[in-house]
């Protein structure tokens, strides 16, 4: 019997294969850099760097959250006045700023450096444009249908409905044959 579903094993994408290895290597490198800094400058300097990163990251996230709330309030206010809300350009939102704050809060020097670089507006705009283009490309090249299957026909806008009569659902009195399942069923009562 053919069901149309492939039984061949799916290949893992290279990203799924190498992402855990990259994360493990990144964590080992972060720990190694912190031990090198501790040997050179001392443990107090490492603790100050970690606490400073956490505080700076919290400030960045709080500021981006306030800006996001202000933008949301302005959008609602424009909608209530009947105006079309102004669209934002890629990279102008608060998502990448919050990601920068999160990277700053993570313990480690590489994540702190990545967070500081992500705070620069030209870098945020460039990453935002790249992410928007990548998302558009994935949307336009995605197969039609649910879960990549064959295209499904569109549902009817107003599907036909059964008439509800005094004797139940159907077109005639309770004793009349309407379909294959015509056995008497008592009404549902709580």
C-alpha positions as CSV (number, residue, x, y, z in Angstrom):
1,X,0.0,0.0,0.0
2,X,1.4,3.4,-1.0
3,X,0.7,6.3,1.4
4,X,2.8,9.0,-0.3
5,X,5.1,9.3,2.7
6,X,8.7,8.6,2.1
7,X,10.3,6.0,4.3
8,X,13.9,7.0,3.4
9,X,15.9,8.2,6.4
10,X,16.1,12.0,6.6
11,X,19.6,13.6,6.4
12,X,20.6,15.8,9.3
13,X,21.4,19.3,8.3
14,X,25.0,20.4,8.9
15,X,23.8,23.0,11.4
16,X,22.1,20.4,13.5
17,X,25.3,18.3,13.4
18,X,27.8,21.0,14.2
19,X,25.8,23.4,16.5
20,X,26.3,21.3,19.7
21,X,30.0,21.1,18.9
22,X,30.3,24.8,18.3
23,X,28.5,25.6,21.6
24,X,30.8,23.2,23.5
25,X,33.9,24.8,21.9
26,X,32.6,28.3,22.6
27,X,32.0,27.4,26.3
28,X,35.5,25.9,26.6
29,X,37.0,28.9,25.0
30,X,35.1,31.3,27.3
31,X,36.3,29.4,30.4
32,X,39.9,29.3,29.1
33,X,39.9,33.1,28.5
34,X,38.5,33.7,32.0
35,X,41.3,31.6,33.5
36,X,43.9,33.4,31.4
37,X,42.6,36.8,32.6
38,X,42.5,35.5,36.2
39,X,46.2,34.5,35.9
40,X,47.2,37.9,34.5
41,X,45.0,40.3,36.4
42,X,43.7,38.3,39.3
43,X,40.4,36.9,40.4
44,X,39.0,40.2,41.5
45,X,39.4,41.7,38.0
46,X,37.5,38.7,36.5
47,X,34.7,39.1,39.0
48,X,34.5,42.8,38.3
49,X,34.3,42.1,34.5
50,X,31.5,39.5,35.0
51,X,29.5,41.8,37.3
52,X,30.0,44.8,35.0
53,X,28.8,42.7,32.1
54,X,25.7,41.6,34.0
55,X,24.9,45.2,35.1
56,X,25.5,46.7,31.6
57,X,23.4,43.9,30.0
58,X,20.5,44.5,32.4
59,X,20.6,48.3,31.6
60,X,20.5,47.6,27.9
61,X,17.6,45.1,28.1
62,X,15.6,47.5,30.4
63,X,16.2,50.4,28.0
64,X,15.2,48.3,25.0
65,X,12.1,47.0,26.8
66,X,11.0,50.6,27.6
67,X,11.5,51.6,24.0
68,X,9.5,48.6,22.8
69,X,6.6,49.5,25.1
70,X,6.7,53.1,23.9
71,X,6.6,52.0,20.3
72,X,3.7,49.7,21.1
73,X,1.8,52.5,22.8
74,X,2.5,54.8,19.9
75,X,1.2,52.2,17.4
76,X,-2.0,51.7,19.4
77,X,-2.5,55.5,19.6
78,X,-2.1,55.8,15.8
79,X,-4.5,53.0,15.2
80,X,-7.1,54.6,17.5
81,X,-6.8,57.9,15.6
82,X,-7.4,56.0,12.3
83,X,-3.8,56.5,11.1
84,X,-1.8,53.8,9.4
85,X,1.1,52.7,11.8
86,X,4.5,53.6,10.5
87,X,6.5,50.4,9.6
88,X,10.0,50.0,11.0
89,X,13.0,49.3,8.9
90,X,14.9,46.1,9.4
91,X,17.4,46.4,12.3
92,X,15.5,49.3,13.9
93,X,13.6,47.2,16.3
94,X,14.5,46.2,19.8
95,X,15.0,42.5,19.3
96,X,18.7,42.8,18.4
97,X,19.3,45.3,21.2
98,X,17.8,42.8,23.7
99,X,20.0,40.1,22.2
100,X,23.0,42.3,22.7
101,X,22.0,42.8,26.4
102,X,21.6,39.1,26.8
103,X,25.0,38.4,25.4
104,X,26.4,41.0,27.8
105,X,24.8,39.3,30.7
106,X,26.2,35.9,29.8
107,X,29.5,35.3,31.7
108,X,32.4,35.4,29.3
109,X,34.5,37.7,27.3
110,X,33.6,36.5,23.8
111,X,29.9,36.9,24.5
112,X,30.6,40.4,26.0
113,X,32.5,41.4,22.9
114,X,29.7,40.1,20.6
115,X,27.2,42.0,22.7
116,X,29.1,45.2,22.5
117,X,29.5,44.9,18.7
118,X,25.8,44.2,18.4
119,X,25.1,47.5,20.2
120,X,26.5,49.4,17.2
121,X,23.7,50.7,15.1
122,X,25.3,49.9,11.7
123,X,25.9,46.3,12.8
124,X,22.3,46.0,14.0
125,X,21.0,47.4,10.7
126,X,23.2,45.0,8.6
127,X,22.2,42.0,10.7
128,X,18.5,43.0,10.6
129,X,18.6,43.4,6.7
130,X,20.3,40.0,6.4
131,X,17.8,38.3,8.7
132,X,14.8,39.9,6.8
133,X,16.2,38.8,3.5
134,X,16.8,35.3,4.7
135,X,13.3,35.0,6.2
136,X,11.7,36.3,2.9
137,X,13.7,33.7,0.9
138,X,12.6,30.9,3.2
139,X,9.0,31.9,3.0
140,X,9.0,32.2,-0.8
141,X,10.8,28.9,-1.3
142,X,8.8,26.9,1.2
143,X,6.6,24.2,-0.4
144,X,2.9,24.7,-0.4
145,X,0.5,22.9,1.9
146,X,0.8,21.8,5.5
147,X,4.1,20.4,6.7
148,X,5.5,20.5,3.2
149,X,3.0,18.1,1.8
150,X,0.9,18.5,-1.4
151,X,-1.2,21.6,-1.7
152,X,-4.5,21.3,0.0
153,X,-7.7,22.7,-1.6
154,X,-9.0,25.8,0.1
155,X,-11.9,25.3,2.4
156,X,-15.3,26.5,1.3
157,X,-16.1,30.0,2.6
158,X,-19.6,29.0,3.8
159,X,-19.8,25.2,4.2
160,X,-23.3,23.8,4.1
161,X,-24.9,23.3,7.5
162,X,-27.5,20.9,8.7
163,X,-30.9,22.2,9.7
164,X,-31.8,22.0,13.3
165,X,-35.4,21.1,13.8
166,X,-37.5,20.2,16.8
167,X,-36.7,16.5,16.3
168,X,-32.9,16.9,16.1
169,X,-30.4,17.6,13.4
170,X,-31.6,17.0,9.9
171,X,-34.3,17.9,7.5
172,X,-37.3,16.1,8.7
173,X,-39.2,14.7,11.6
174,X,-37.4,12.4,14.2
175,X,-38.7,9.1,12.7
176,X,-37.6,9.9,9.1
177,X,-34.4,8.2,7.6
178,X,-31.8,10.9,7.0
179,X,-28.5,9.0,6.6
180,X,-26.6,5.8,7.4
181,X,-26.6,6.4,11.2
182,X,-30.3,6.7,12.0
183,X,-30.6,5.0,15.4
184,X,-32.5,6.9,18.1
185,X,-30.2,8.9,20.3
186,X,-31.5,10.7,23.4
187,X,-30.9,14.4,23.6
188,X,-27.8,15.5,25.5
189,X,-28.7,17.1,28.8
190,X,-26.5,18.2,31.6
